[in-house]
């Protein structure tokens, strides 16, 4: 049996002009990690405490020497002296190396990472409350494959929720930048598992993002459906329905399931 195309959802507040533009202007915004509502989001640094033997420290210093010798020579700095300074810190003051690494990688993430957070769920009571103005907003479903293949929004996958709430271990010896960044952006605490988040992350190098470059415009064909909140006003509802019909997007009204803490939907013809 052929698998049905997957739909992923974005909960939005119709009272917010930027949120309106997801539907009105086909605009999606790639957020900076600093604007995420989870203070741990993306902030999983390399753990220098994993360099817990002479062999591992020597391996790391060899990597540094290979990676940075040309720049040190260009700056007329003594390579062996600089490597020895780092070695001493790794052996005696590892917190200095760790703090410097975290400060640097957080700055890079804030400026160069763009994140689009969506969900596999359209019927989360909590997310309608948190992200769609207490059920007064709306929710947009997108065709997951079309977003992935657009080349606008970066690499996508479902977020992994760590059941024991420990950070994944990322060793400084791991030189696969893509693998490291993917672990950092796609791993969250288990507290967030109810969101069933699907996330796309696009990295901008060498130039950092601007607000304009974070805004991406997509085609009408990327929209799968629209859902209207339980408590939406009649005026807002009519405006959303009008736009949906202009763009030929199926639209649904969210409703309560009688005698249950559960939501259902009915198509608006």
FENGI-V331753 format. One record per residue. N is the residue number from 1. SS is DSSP state (h for helix, s for strand, l for the rest). Layout:
[[N	SS] [N	SS]]
This chain:
[[1	l] [2	l] [3	l] [4	l] [5	l] [6	l] [7	s] [8	s] [9	s] [10	s] [11	s] [12	s] [13	l] [14	l] [15	l] [16	l] [17	h] [18	h] [19	h] [20	h] [21	h] [22	h] [23	h] [24	h] [25	l] [26	l] [27	s] [28	s] [29	s] [30	l] [31	s] [32	l] [33	h] [34	h] [35	h] [36	l] [37	l] [38	l] [39	l] [40	l] [41	l] [42	l] [43	l] [44	l] [45	l] [46	l] [47	l] [48	h] [49	h] [50	h] [51	l] [52	l] [53	l] [54	h] [55	h] [56	h] [57	h] [58	h] [59	h] [60	h] [61	h] [62	h] [63	h] [64	h] [65	h] [66	h] [67	h] [68	h] [69	h] [70	h] [71	h] [72	h] [73	h] [74	h] [75	l] [76	l] [77	l] [78	l] [79	h] [80	h] [81	h] [82	h] [83	h] [84	h] [85	h] [86	h] [87	h] [88	h] [89	h] [90	h] [91	h] [92	h] [93	l] [94	h] [95	h] [96	h] [97	h] [98	h] [99	h] [100	h] [101	h] [102	h] [103	h] [104	h] [105	h] [106	h] [107	h] [108	h] [109	h] [110	h] [111	h] [112	h] [113	s] [114	s] [115	s] [116	s] [117	s] [118	s] [119	s] [120	l] [121	l] [122	l] [123	l] [124	l] [125	h] [126	h] [127	h] [128	h] [129	h] [130	h] [131	h] [132	l] [133	l] [134	l] [135	l] [136	l] [137	l] [138	s] [139	s] [140	s] [141	s] [142	s] [143	s] [144	h] [145	h] [146	h] [147	h] [148	h] [149	l] [150	l] [151	l] [152	l] [153	l] [154	l] [155	s] [156	s] [157	s] [158	s] [159	l] [160	s] [161	s] [162	s] [163	l] [164	l] [165	l] [166	l] [167	l] [168	l] [169	l] [170	l] [171	l] [172	l] [173	l] [174	l] [175	l] [176	l] [177	h] [178	h] [179	h] [180	h] [181	h] [182	h] [183	h] [184	h] [185	h] [186	l] [187	s] [188	s] [189	s] [190	h] [191	h] [192	h] [193	h] [194	h] [195	h] [196	l] [197	s] [198	s] [199	s] [200	s] [201	s] [202	s] [203	s] [204	l] [205	l] [206	l] [207	l] [208	l] [209	l] [210	l] [211	h] [212	h] [213	h] [214	h] [215	s] [216	s] [217	s] [218	l] [219	l] [220	h] [221	h] [222	h] [223	s] [224	s] [225	s] [226	s] [227	s] [228	s] [229	l] [230	l] [231	l] [232	l] [233	l] [234	h] [235	h] [236	h] [237	h] [238	h] [239	h] [240	h] [241	h] [242	h] [243	h] [244	h] [245	h] [246	h] [247	l] [248	l] [249	l] [250	s] [251	s] [252	s] [253	s] [254	s] [255	s] [256	s] [257	l] [258	l] [259	l] [260	l] [261	l] [262	l] [263	s] [264	s] [265	s] [266	s] [267	s] [268	l] [269	l]]
